[in-house]
Amino acid sequence: QSTWAEIKLARLNLTEGHFLTLVYGGDDAKMNFTKAEEFCQNFSKSINVTGTTKVVQSHLLSSHNRDFVRKYMDFVLPKQNSQFFIGGEITKIVHHNDVYFSIKWTDKSPDDYRFVHQPERALLEMKDRETRCLTTDYLSGAWGVHLCKKEMYFVCSTSVVDPTTALKEDFHPLSREADRRFR
């Protein structure tokens, strides 16, 4: 069971109501992909939004353009120098002789940007329909592919949103806002 003594949190405010949290520190701060996503979701329940009917959403970080990768790497690098989970799961699909890869983000945002390190040996090793999890390399910011059961540090993305907006099917605070601000 984790103790808070071994877990450090660092926060980067992106906009009013939207911030990133790096979870790092000792071994207790390292979690597998599923536990890291659960931590992010539970983390949102601890945020106090006073006097409003706002909803807080928190998931592992999703990334949708190169400028945003630079932004979060500038935040993470001074604090820790190892790969860390982001919120993408990559699945290999083989159809006849063609190979495809599909990314599913924990926050349900679109698969609209790829920054997988090339050549990525793990992609070649994957079997048809196998899913692995995305990490970010601390030197380049490029995405690595790892078994989801591996334990490592991670980054949560948290947004405070209006509940009427959050109910719209096409709503995704990070991809739209980040695309506008970080292009």
C-alpha positions in Angstrom: 0.0 0.0 0.0 1.4 3.4 -1.0 2.2 6.1 1.5 2.2 9.8 0.7 5.7 10.1 2.1 7.0 8.5 -1.1 4.8 10.3 -3.6 5.6 13.8 -4.9 3.1 15.9 -6.9 4.2 18.8 -9.1 1.5 21.0 -10.8 1.6 23.1 -14.0 -1.3 25.5 -14.6 -2.1 25.6 -18.3 -5.2 27.8 -18.2 -7.8 28.7 -15.6 -9.4 25.4 -14.6 -6.9 23.2 -16.5 -3.6 21.9 -15.1 -1.2 19.0 -15.3 0.1 17.0 -12.3 3.3 15.0 -12.4 3.3 12.1 -10.0 6.8 11.0 -9.1 9.1 10.5 -6.1 10.0 7.1 -4.6 9.0 3.6 -5.7 5.5 4.1 -4.2 4.8 6.8 -6.8 5.4 4.3 -9.6 2.2 2.6 -10.8 1.1 0.4 -13.6 -1.1 2.0 -16.3 -4.4 1.0 -14.8 -3.5 2.1 -11.3 -2.1 5.4 -12.7 -5.4 6.1 -14.5 -7.3 5.2 -11.3 -5.1 7.6 -9.3 -5.8 10.4 -11.8 -9.6 9.8 -11.7 -9.6 9.7 -7.8 -7.3 12.7 -7.7 -10.1 14.7 -9.4 -12.5 13.8 -6.6 -10.2 15.6 -4.1 -10.3 18.9 -5.9 -12.5 21.5 -4.2 -14.4 23.7 -6.6 -16.2 26.3 -4.4 -19.6 27.8 -5.0 -20.2 26.3 -8.5 -21.8 23.4 -10.3 -18.6 22.6 -12.1 -17.4 19.1 -12.8 -13.8 18.0 -12.5 -12.4 15.5 -14.9 -8.9 14.0 -14.6 -7.2 11.3 -16.7 -3.7 10.4 -17.7 -2.3 13.0 -20.1 -3.3 12.9 -23.7 -1.2 14.7 -26.3 -2.4 16.2 -29.6 0.4 18.3 -31.1 4.1 18.8 -31.0 4.0 22.2 -29.2 2.0 20.6 -26.3 4.7 17.9 -26.0 7.3 20.6 -25.6 5.2 22.4 -23.0 4.8 19.3 -20.8 8.4 18.2 -21.3 9.6 21.6 -20.1 7.5 21.0 -17.0 8.6 17.4 -16.3 12.4 17.5 -17.2 13.6 19.6 -14.2 11.8 17.3 -11.8 12.6 13.8 -13.0 14.5 12.0 -15.7 12.8 8.8 -16.6 10.1 7.7 -18.9 6.5 8.2 -17.7 3.1 7.0 -18.6 0.7 9.2 -20.6 -2.9 8.2 -21.3 -2.6 6.3 -24.6 -3.1 2.6 -25.3 -1.8 1.4 -28.6 -3.2 -1.7 -30.4 -1.7 -3.5 -33.3 -4.1 -4.7 -36.0 -2.9 -7.0 -38.8 -5.2 -7.3 -41.8 -4.0 -9.5 -44.6 -0.4 -8.2 -45.1 -1.1 -4.7 -43.8 -0.3 -3.6 -40.2 -2.2 -0.7 -38.5 -1.9 0.9 -35.1 -4.8 2.4 -33.2 -4.4 4.7 -30.2 -7.1 5.0 -27.6 -6.8 7.8 -25.0 -8.1 7.3 -21.5 -10.0 10.7 -21.8 -11.7 9.5 -25.0 -10.1 12.2 -27.1 -9.4 11.5 -30.8 -6.5 9.6 -32.2 -5.4 12.6 -34.2 -1.6 12.9 -33.5 1.3 10.4 -33.4 4.7 10.9 -31.9 5.9 7.3 -31.5 9.7 6.9 -31.3 11.0 5.3 -34.5 12.1 2.7 -34.9 10.2 1.3 -31.9 11.2 -2.3 -31.4 8.1 -2.9 -29.2 5.8 -2.3 -32.1 7.4 -5.0 -34.1 7.3 -7.4 -31.2 3.5 -6.9 -30.6 1.1 -9.6 -31.8 -2.1 -9.0 -33.7 -4.7 -7.3 -31.4 -2.2 -6.8 -28.6 -2.4 -3.6 -26.6 0.4 -1.8 -24.9 0.7 1.6 -23.2 2.3 4.8 -24.3 5.1 6.5 -22.3 7.1 9.7 -23.0 10.8 9.5 -23.3 12.4 12.1 -21.0 15.1 13.1 -23.5 13.2 13.5 -26.7 9.5 13.7 -25.7 8.8 10.9 -28.3 6.4 8.2 -27.2 7.6 4.8 -26.2 5.6 1.6 -26.1 5.6 -0.5 -22.9 3.7 -3.3 -21.3 0.9 -1.8 -19.3 1.8 -3.7 -16.2 5.2 -2.0 -15.9 5.3 0.5 -13.1 6.5 4.1 -13.7 5.7 7.7 -12.9 2.9 9.5 -14.8 1.2 12.8 -15.6 -2.5 13.5 -14.9 -4.4 16.1 -16.9 -7.2 17.8 -14.9 -9.9 20.2 -16.1 -12.7 21.9 -14.4 -15.6 22.1 -16.8 -19.2 23.3 -16.9 -21.4 20.2 -16.6 -23.7 21.3 -19.5 -20.6 21.4 -21.8 -19.2 18.1 -20.5 -22.4 16.3 -21.5 -21.9 17.1 -25.2 -20.5 14.0 -27.0 -17.8 15.9 -28.9 -16.5 17.7 -25.9 -12.8 17.2 -25.0 -11.3 20.1 -23.1 -7.6 19.3 -23.6 -7.6 18.6 -27.4 -9.5 21.7 -28.4 -8.0 24.1 -25.9 -4.5 22.8 -26.4 -4.8 22.9 -30.2 -5.8 26.6 -30.0 -3.2 27.7 -27.5 -0.1 25.6 -28.3 0.0 25.7 -32.1 
